[in-house]
Amino acid sequence: MASNDQADDVATYAASVRAALSNLPTDQSEVLLEDLEDHLREIAADAGGPLNERLGPPQQYAEDLRAAYGAAQVTTRRQDAALHDLQRALARVTGSTWYRQIRAFLPELRPAWWVLRAYLAVLILMAAVSPGYPLGPIPDPTSKRGLVEILATGIAIWLSVRIGRRSRQLSQKALVLAYSANLLIALFAVVVLANMRSFAYSELTGTTSPQQTTFANAFAAGQVTNIYPYSQDGKPLTNVLLYDQDGRPIMVDKSEAQTSYPIGADGKAVTNAYPLTQRHLTGDPVVAPRVALPPWPSPSPSASPNPSPSPSPSH
């Protein structure tokens, strides 16, 4: 199609579309007919034929524009209605008495959060430096690692409270960084707490009651920090309960290793179940030593009993 014929076709088609939409309000027709000629020229240049063949009659094209505009209007009205309902619900919540009371109470919890933040930060740090170490909610004050955790927690609490008190003096950018750090601490803490050792074991390392007895360096070779019982056929045994001659539970000597005791049905730690579950301060498990088992005599077959004489009949 020649350029002049194409321009005439675009002008005629656009005029017919405008005539078909002349009954619409001015604001709607302006939206629908905006850049109409430019759009038709692009289609005519690509198609290379009359617009009636490419788009159909002008009246049908106008109806398609009208339908598309109506669907868009319905969607917009629905979105506006949903947004309005949401705003009303939020206004109802924020205007309630209990919401105002909670909002007024939350600032009073800031000091508690400062302390909790420090505690969680130390937990995350300990989990990062010792991934295999069995973390507990309360540090063990009888071990070197537990003392380090307690000292680190104290320092972290001091720093956290100091930062919290100065939070009002921070700039907007610094506040965003502080809120982001708090969020990261909370997220990492959830992961650490989820992987924390179960409470089926206790970390009461080295505590003995008057009813328990220890070896107390009875062996010249040194302290006894664990016992590894074996059966006579050389199989290692687990959860073997040991008692002394007076029926008291036997406790081994205290060591630097972190010991986990099983919990009985009464909720108390069973401290004489051997071998003990222990870990080094690095978090690595204590491995059972190599032992030289004595040769055990195989049981001799029992002699078959002699047949008993049958009673003879009496005459």
C-alpha positions as CSV (number, residue, x, y, z in Angstrom):
1,M,0.0,0.0,0.0
2,A,1.3,3.5,-1.0
3,S,2.2,5.9,1.8
4,N,-0.6,8.3,0.8
5,D,-3.2,5.5,0.7
6,Q,-1.9,4.2,4.1
7,A,-2.3,7.7,5.6
8,D,-5.8,8.0,4.2
9,D,-6.7,4.6,5.6
10,V,-5.4,5.4,9.1
11,A,-7.3,8.8,9.1
12,T,-10.5,7.2,7.9
13,Y,-10.3,4.3,10.4
14,A,-9.4,6.6,13.3
15,A,-12.4,8.9,12.5
16,S,-14.7,5.9,12.4
17,V,-13.4,4.7,15.8
18,R,-13.9,8.2,17.3
19,A,-17.4,8.3,16.0
20,A,-18.2,5.0,17.5
21,L,-17.0,6.2,20.9
22,S,-18.5,9.7,20.7
23,N,-21.2,8.8,23.3
24,L,-18.6,8.3,26.1
25,P,-17.8,11.0,28.6
26,T,-14.9,13.2,27.6
27,D,-12.5,11.9,30.2
28,Q,-13.1,8.3,29.2
29,S,-12.8,9.0,25.4
30,E,-9.6,10.8,25.9
31,V,-8.1,7.8,27.8
32,L,-9.3,5.4,25.1
33,L,-8.3,7.5,22.0
34,E,-4.9,8.7,23.3
35,D,-2.2,8.0,20.7
36,L,-4.8,6.2,18.5
37,E,-3.4,7.4,15.2
38,D,0.2,6.5,16.1
39,H,-0.9,3.0,17.1
40,L,-2.9,2.6,13.8
41,R,0.1,3.8,11.7
42,E,2.3,1.2,13.4
43,I,-0.2,-1.6,12.6
44,A,-0.7,-0.4,9.0
45,A,3.1,-0.3,8.4
46,D,3.5,-3.8,9.8
47,A,0.5,-5.4,8.1
48,G,0.9,-3.8,4.7
49,G,-2.8,-3.9,4.0
50,P,-6.0,-2.2,4.9
51,L,-6.7,-1.8,8.6
52,N,-10.2,-3.4,8.1
53,E,-8.4,-6.7,7.2
54,R,-6.0,-6.4,10.1
55,L,-8.2,-5.1,12.9
56,G,-11.7,-5.7,11.7
57,P,-14.4,-3.1,11.3
58,P,-13.9,0.2,13.2
59,Q,-17.1,-0.3,15.2
60,Q,-15.8,-3.7,16.4
61,Y,-12.4,-2.2,17.3
62,A,-14.2,0.6,19.2
63,E,-16.2,-2.0,21.2
64,D,-13.0,-3.9,22.1
65,L,-11.5,-0.7,23.4
66,R,-14.7,0.1,25.4
67,A,-14.7,-3.5,26.9
68,A,-11.1,-3.3,27.8
69,Y,-11.6,0.0,29.5
70,G,-14.6,-1.3,31.4
71,A,-12.8,-4.4,32.6
72,A,-9.9,-2.2,33.8
73,Q,-12.4,0.1,35.6
74,V,-14.0,-2.9,37.3
75,T,-10.6,-4.2,38.4
76,T,-9.6,-0.8,39.7
77,R,-12.9,-0.5,41.6
78,R,-12.4,-3.9,43.2
79,Q,-8.8,-3.0,44.2
80,D,-9.9,0.3,45.7
81,A,-12.7,-1.5,47.6
82,A,-10.2,-4.1,49.0
83,L,-7.8,-1.3,50.0
84,H,-10.6,0.6,51.6
85,D,-11.6,-2.5,53.7
86,L,-8.0,-3.0,54.7
87,Q,-7.7,0.6,55.8
88,R,-10.9,0.4,57.8
89,A,-9.7,-2.8,59.5
90,L,-6.3,-1.3,60.4
91,A,-8.1,1.9,61.7
92,R,-10.3,-0.3,63.9
93,V,-7.3,-2.2,65.3
94,T,-5.2,0.9,65.9
95,G,-8.1,2.7,67.5
96,S,-8.8,0.0,70.0
97,T,-8.0,0.3,73.7
98,W,-5.9,-2.9,73.9
99,Y,-3.7,-1.8,71.0
100,R,-2.9,1.5,72.6
101,Q,-2.1,-0.3,75.9
102,I,0.2,-2.7,74.1
103,R,1.9,0.1,72.2
104,A,2.5,2.0,75.4
105,F,3.8,-1.1,77.2
106,L,6.3,-2.2,74.5
107,P,8.9,0.6,75.2
108,E,9.1,-0.7,78.7
109,L,10.4,-4.0,77.4
110,R,13.4,-2.5,75.7
111,P,15.9,-3.2,78.6
112,A,14.8,-6.8,78.6
113,W,15.4,-7.0,74.9
114,W,18.8,-5.5,75.3
115,V,19.8,-8.3,77.8
116,L,18.2,-11.0,75.6
117,R,19.9,-9.6,72.5
118,A,23.3,-9.9,74.3
119,Y,22.6,-13.5,75.4
120,L,21.5,-14.5,71.9
121,A,24.5,-12.9,70.3
122,V,26.8,-15.0,72.6
123,L,24.9,-18.1,71.8
124,I,25.3,-17.4,68.1
125,L,29.0,-16.7,68.5
126,M,29.6,-19.9,70.5
127,A,27.7,-22.0,67.9
128,A,29.8,-20.4,65.1
129,V,33.2,-21.1,66.7
130,S,32.3,-24.6,67.9
131,P,29.8,-26.1,65.5
132,G,30.0,-29.6,67.1
133,Y,29.8,-28.4,70.7
134,P,26.5,-29.3,72.5
135,L,25.2,-25.9,73.5
136,G,22.8,-25.6,76.4
137,P,20.6,-22.7,77.5
138,I,22.6,-22.2,80.7
139,P,26.5,-22.1,80.7
140,D,28.2,-24.7,82.9
141,P,30.1,-22.7,85.5
142,T,32.2,-25.8,86.4
143,S,34.0,-25.8,83.0
144,K,36.4,-23.4,81.4
145,R,34.1,-23.0,78.4
146,G,31.2,-22.3,80.7
147,L,33.2,-19.6,82.5
148,V,34.1,-18.1,79.1
149,E,30.4,-18.0,78.1
150,I,29.4,-16.3,81.3
151,L,32.1,-13.7,81.0
152,A,31.3,-13.1,77.3
153,T,27.6,-12.8,78.2
154,G,28.3,-10.2,80.9
155,I,30.4,-8.1,78.5
156,A,27.8,-8.4,75.8
157,I,25.0,-7.3,78.1
158,W,27.0,-4.2,79.1
159,L,27.6,-3.3,75.5
160,S,24.0,-4.0,74.4
161,V,22.6,-1.9,77.2
162,R,25.0,0.9,76.4
163,I,24.0,0.8,72.7
164,G,20.4,0.7,73.6
165,R,20.5,3.7,75.8
166,R,22.1,5.7,73.0
167,S,19.7,4.5,70.3
168,R,17.7,7.8,70.6
169,Q,20.8,9.7,69.5
170,L,21.4,7.7,66.4
171,S,20.7,9.0,62.9
172,Q,18.1,7.5,60.7
173,K,20.6,5.5,58.8
174,A,22.2,4.2,62.0
175,L,18.7,3.2,63.3
176,V,18.0,1.2,60.1
177,L,21.3,-0.6,60.6
178,A,20.5,-1.3,64.2
179,Y,17.1,-2.7,63.4
180,S,18.6,-4.9,60.7
181,A,21.2,-6.2,63.1
182,N,18.4,-7.0,65.6
183,L,16.5,-8.9,63.0
184,L,19.6,-10.9,62.0
185,I,20.3,-11.8,65.6
186,A,16.7,-13.0,66.0
187,L,16.8,-15.1,62.9
188,F,20.2,-16.7,63.6
189,A,19.1,-17.3,67.2
190,V,16.1,-19.3,66.0
191,V,18.4,-21.5,64.0
192,V,20.8,-22.0,67.0
193,L,18.0,-22.7,69.4
194,A,16.3,-25.2,67.0
195,N,19.6,-27.1,66.8
196,M,20.4,-26.9,70.5
197,R,20.8,-30.3,72.2
198,S,17.6,-31.8,73.5
199,F,16.8,-31.7,77.2
200,A,16.9,-35.5,77.4
201,Y,20.5,-35.0,78.7
202,S,21.8,-32.9,81.6
203,E,25.1,-31.0,81.7
204,L,25.5,-31.2,85.5
205,T,29.2,-32.1,85.2
206,G,31.1,-33.1,88.3
207,T,28.3,-32.7,90.8
208,T,28.0,-35.6,93.3
209,S,25.6,-36.2,96.1
210,P,26.5,-37.7,99.5
211,Q,25.0,-41.0,98.3
212,Q,27.5,-41.2,95.5
213,T,31.2,-42.2,95.6
214,T,34.1,-41.5,93.3
215,F,37.4,-43.2,92.6
216,A,39.2,-40.3,94.3
217,N,42.5,-41.0,92.5
218,A,42.6,-44.6,93.7
219,F,44.6,-45.7,90.7
220,A,48.3,-45.0,90.4
221,A,47.9,-44.3,86.7
222,G,45.9,-41.2,87.4
223,Q,42.4,-40.0,87.5
224,V,39.5,-42.2,86.2
225,T,37.3,-39.9,84.1
226,N,35.2,-42.6,82.3
227,I,34.5,-46.3,82.3
228,Y,34.1,-48.4,79.2
229,P,32.5,-51.8,80.0
230,Y,32.7,-54.7,77.6
231,S,31.0,-58.1,77.5
232,Q,33.0,-61.3,77.7
233,D,32.9,-61.7,74.0
234,G,34.4,-58.2,73.5
235,K,31.3,-56.2,72.6
236,P,31.2,-52.7,74.1
237,L,28.2,-52.2,76.5
238,T,26.2,-49.0,77.0
239,N,24.2,-47.6,79.9
240,V,25.8,-49.9,82.4
241,L,24.9,-48.9,86.0
242,L,27.8,-49.2,88.5
243,Y,27.5,-49.3,92.3
244,D,30.0,-49.9,95.1
245,Q,29.9,-52.4,97.9
246,D,27.5,-50.3,99.8
247,G,25.1,-49.9,96.9
248,R,26.0,-46.3,96.2
249,P,26.3,-45.1,92.6
250,I,29.9,-44.9,91.5
251,M,31.1,-41.5,90.0
252,V,34.3,-41.1,88.1
253,D,36.7,-38.2,88.7
254,K,35.8,-34.8,87.2
255,S,37.6,-33.9,84.0
256,E,37.8,-31.0,81.6
257,A,35.5,-32.8,79.2
258,Q,31.8,-31.7,78.9
259,T,29.7,-34.6,80.2
260,S,26.1,-35.3,79.3
261,Y,24.1,-37.5,81.7
262,P,20.9,-39.3,80.7
263,I,17.7,-38.2,82.6
264,G,15.8,-40.9,84.4
265,A,12.0,-41.2,84.6
266,D,12.1,-39.2,87.9
267,G,13.6,-36.3,86.1
268,K,17.0,-36.7,87.8
269,A,20.4,-37.2,86.1
270,V,21.7,-40.7,86.0
271,T,25.3,-40.1,86.8
272,N,26.6,-43.7,87.0
273,A,25.5,-44.9,83.5
274,Y,28.7,-45.9,81.7
275,P,30.3,-45.1,79.4
276,L,29.7,-41.4,79.8
277,T,28.9,-39.2,76.8
278,Q,31.7,-36.7,76.8
279,R,33.0,-34.0,74.5
280,H,36.3,-32.1,74.5
281,L,36.2,-28.3,74.9
282,T,36.6,-28.0,71.2
283,G,33.3,-29.8,70.7
284,D,34.8,-33.1,69.4
285,P,33.4,-36.2,71.0
286,V,35.7,-38.2,73.4
287,V,36.6,-41.4,71.5
288,A,36.7,-44.7,73.4
289,P,40.3,-46.0,73.9
290,R,41.8,-49.1,72.5
291,V,41.7,-51.9,75.0
292,A,43.4,-55.3,75.3
293,L,40.7,-57.8,76.1
294,P,41.8,-60.9,77.9
295,P,41.1,-64.2,76.2
296,W,38.0,-65.6,77.6
297,P,37.6,-69.4,77.8
298,S,34.9,-70.7,75.6
299,P,32.1,-72.5,77.5
300,S,32.6,-76.2,77.6
301,P,29.7,-78.3,76.4
302,S,27.7,-79.7,79.2
303,A,27.9,-83.4,79.7
304,S,24.8,-85.3,78.8
305,P,23.1,-86.8,81.9
306,N,23.3,-90.6,82.3
307,P,20.0,-92.3,81.6
308,S,18.3,-93.3,84.8
309,P,17.5,-97.0,85.1
310,S,13.9,-97.8,84.5
311,P,12.2,-99.5,87.5
312,S,12.0,-103.2,87.2
313,P,8.6,-104.7,87.6
314,S,8.0,-106.3,90.9
315,H,7.2,-109.9,91.0
